[in-house]
Amino acid sequence: MMKVFALGASGSFGGEVAAGLGMNLAEYEEREFEDGEHKVRPLESVRGSETFVIQSLYGEPGDTVHDKLCRLLFFCAALREHGAQRISAVVPYLCYARKDRQTKPWDPVTTKYIAQLMEAAGIDLVMTVEVHNPAAFQNAFRCQTVHLAASELFAGHAAERYGNDELSVVSPDPGGVKRAQLFREALEGQLGRPVRAAFAEKRRSAGVVTGELLVGDVAGTTALVIDDLVSTGGTLSRAAQACLAQGAQRVVAYAAHGLFTGKADETISVSPIERLYVTDSVPPFRLSKAVLEKRVEVLPIAPFVAEAIKACVGSPD
């Protein structure tokens, strides 16, 4: 028996995943108490079941990252308490995944701590989409992990939308070169022809990002800048400016997670990026309607996640 739960704001996304599995979401109850505590419990038996819990761990007004993380951990622990055979956390956006190593003395490694918390709650498998560093993610967990790269999804879209152009794939920083390579290879497979490549310089110190150099060949191309996420939009905009300075005809960008923090709305509205594509792992609630209509397009990933769940367990009972 297979059951799929979707907590809180992930309910709509979870419903689409469940539809892709040909089933309905399982019922649960969540209560808030006056002192800020909460209770969440299943409303049907989970004993002996293969159980998936969907919760994207992004912050939003009235529901912080920590609120969502705590709910996920408590709910999964309750499922374990009541006899679920196997518990899988489906976390389209995984919080704290960017802090995966020590870069300054006495730094925390929060990716590892998130893994320890999830394992302590009895989670057997963690599935996520396009983390910042897949190797660090996989090494942090002792339980099974499933990392869903967005390269195939984005490559299919780019081939359909921009396949008639001369193309280049650009990483906005050296650390993202492997991600860009996977995207480029998938795109070449879709198109049946070579795609050029480049990467931009990026240096960060005390929260300030600099770097204007571009290594590679983008002249005369539609440059496709690829990243795992977009926060303020500054990194993608700097890469786009570097591409145009090196002769790119236009720049579009792909990022799995659209956080759109800080002055992202303003930055994107004046960015040299013609179009920015993100997935619905994080709803773009921080962007204005004008920016969404003119600059940003959201690509659905629920079918992508549903197929990954099927691959983990086969067809649901």
N, C-alpha and C positions, 0 to 999 in steps of 0.2 A: 504494500500500500504506500502511495506517495502523496504527500501533502505539501502545499506551497502557501506560506504566509507572507504578507507584505505589510510592514509596520508603517504607521504614521503617514508622512508625506510621500512615501514610496508606494502608496496604495494604488495610484493610477498606473504607474509604471509596472507594478507587480501584476495588476490585472491584465495588462497587455502580454506579459510573459506567460501568465497562466493560460490566456487565450491561445497563445502559440503552442502550448502543450496540450490543448484540447481539454482543459479542465477549469474549474472555478477555484478561486482563492479559498483557503480554509478560514474559518471564523475565529476571531480572537476578541478579547476585551481589554481595553486599556483605561485606567482610571488615574486621574490626577488628584492629589490631596493638597489641603490648604498649606501645609508646611513645605511644599515643593517636592515631596516624594511622589512616587507613582507605583502602580501595580499593573502588570500585563500578564495575561494568561490565555492559553488556548481555550476555545469553547467546544472542542471536540477531542476525543481521545487520540493521542499520538502514539500509544503503545505499539511497539514493533514497526513503526512507520519510517520510511525514508523521507526526511523532512528538510525542506528548503525554506530559509528565512531571508527575505529581500529587504534590505535597508541600505540606502545610499547615504554615506556619512559625510554630508556637507552641512554647514551651518546656515541658518536662515533666521529671520526675525521671530523670536519667541520659541525657537527650537535650535539650540546650539549643537555643535559637533559632539560635545560631551553628553548632552541630553540623549542624542540618538545612539551614541556608542553605549551608554549605560542601559538604555532600553533593549538594545540588541543583545548585550551580554546577559542581562537578567532573563530575557525571554528564552534565549537558548539554554540557559542553565535550568529554567523551569521545564523545558522540553526534555532535557536529560533526566531531570528528577522524576518525570512522569512516563519514562519508558521509551522515548523515541530511540529507534535502532541506530540511526545515523543522522547527524545534524550538519547541514551545509549552510554557511552564511554566504549569501550572494550580495556582494557589496560593490555596486557599479563604480562608485567613487570611494576609495579607501583613504580615510583621513590619516594624517601624519606620515604618509608614505614618502614625502620629500626629505625627511630627516632620517636618512638611512646610514649615516656614518658620522664619526666625530671629525669636525673641521676646525674646532678650537679647543683649548684645554678644558677638561671637565664637561664637555658637551654631552647631552643625552643622545641616545640612539632610539628615538621613539618608535620607529618601525618595529624594532625588536620587542619593545614593551607592549605594543598593540598585539603582537603575536602571542606573547605570554598571557595576556588577559583573555584572548579568544580561546586559547587552548585550555586555560583554567575553567572557562565556562562550559567546557565539554564539546566545543565545536570540532568536528572531524574534518571538514573541508572548507576552505575559503576561496571563493571565486571573485575575481575583480577584473576591471577593464583598464587596460593601459596605465599601469603604475609608472611612477617616475623612473624607477630602476628595477626592472624585472628580476635581475639576479639577486639584488638585496632583498626583495620581497620573498623570493623562493627560499633563500637561505635563512631568513628570519624565522620561518615557521617550521615546526617539527611535524605538524599535521599536513595533510594533502593540500596542495594549492593548485588553482587553475587560473592562469593569466590569459586574458583574452586581448590579444593585440588588435588594434583598430585598423591595421594596415590593409587587410583585405577589403573591409568595408569601405574605407576611404579610396582605395585604388579603383574599386568598381565605380564609385561615384565620379572620381576624377576622369576615368576613361570615357565615361558617358558624356560628361559635361565639357571636358577640355581635350578630348582625344584627337581632335583635328589640328590642334596647335603643336608647335615644337615645344617640348616640355623640359623643365628641369625640376629636380627635387632638392629642397634646401633644408638643412637643419639649422635652427637659429642659434645653436651653440655646439661646441665640440662633443659635449656629453650626450647629445641626441643623435649622433651620427649613425649608430646602429639602428635606431628607430627609423630614421630616414632611409637607410639602406633597405630595410624590410619593405617599406612603402614603395620605394623605387623598384625593387625586384617584383613585387606584386603588380605594380603598374605596367612594367615591361611585359609581364606575362599576359596581362589583359590586352595590351596594344600590339604585341608581337614585334616590337622594335625598341631600340635603345632609348633611354631617357638620361639626360645629363644630370650631374650632381654637383652640389656645393655645400659648404657650411660657413656660418658666420662666427665671428669672434664674440665671446661674452666673458666679461670679468665682473665678479661681484665682491665688494668690500664694504663692510658695515651697512649692508642693505642697499648700497648704491651700485647700479649696474652700468657698466661702460663697455665699449668695444664697437668698432666700425668696420673692421676688416672682413673681407669675404674671400674664401678660398674655393675656387672652382669656376665653372663656365656656365653663365646664365644669359649671355648676350643673345638677344633676339627671341627669347623664350617666354612662355608663360611660366613663371616661377611658382612652384607649389611648396610653400613653407609648412613643415609638419612638426608638431610638438605634442606633448602629452596633455598639457593644460594651458589655459590662458587665465592669468590673474588680472593684472592691470592692463595688459595689452602692450606694455612697453617693449618686451623682448621681441614679440612678433613684428611690431612696427619698426624697430631698429633693423631687424633682418630684412624687412621689405625695402627700407630706404637703401640699404647696402646693395640689394639686388638691382634696384632701379639705377643706382649709380654705376653699376657694372653692365648696364645695357639691357636689362630685362624689359620686355614690352609691357608686362603687367604682373601683378602679384596677387595670388589668392592663398589662403591659409586654411589648414586643417588642425584642429586640436580636439582630443577626445573629451576633455572636461572644460566647460565654460564656467569658471568661478566668478569672473567679472567683478573683482573687488576694487576698492579705492576709486580712482577716477577713470575706470575702464570705459564707461559710457562716453566720456569726453574724448579719451584717447582714441577709441575705435571710430568715433564720428569723424575725426580728422586724419585718420591713418591712411597711408598710401596703399593699404590692402584693399583690393577691390571687393572681395567677398571673404567672409570668415565662416567656416563650417565647423560646428561642434555637435556632439551627441546630446541626447536627453538624459545622460547620467546625472546631470545637475540642471534643473530648470533655470532658464536665463531671467530670473525674476528681478535681477538688479539692473537690467538694461531698459532704456526707454523704448517705447513703441516705435519711435522714429528710427532708432539705430537698428532695432530688430528687423524692421521692414526693409531698410535700405542696405544694411551691411552684413547681417548675420542670418544664417540658416541652420536650423536644428535638424539633425538626422536621427531617426529612431533606431535604437539598438535592442529593443525588447525581443524581436525575432532572433537576433544574434545570440542573446543570452538564453533564450528558450532552446535553441539548437545545442548550445553548450551543455545545458542541463540534461537534455536527451542523451547526449554523448556520455554523460557521467553515469546514467542509470538505465539507459534504454527507454522504451516507451513506458509512460506511466500506467499503473494498473487502473 
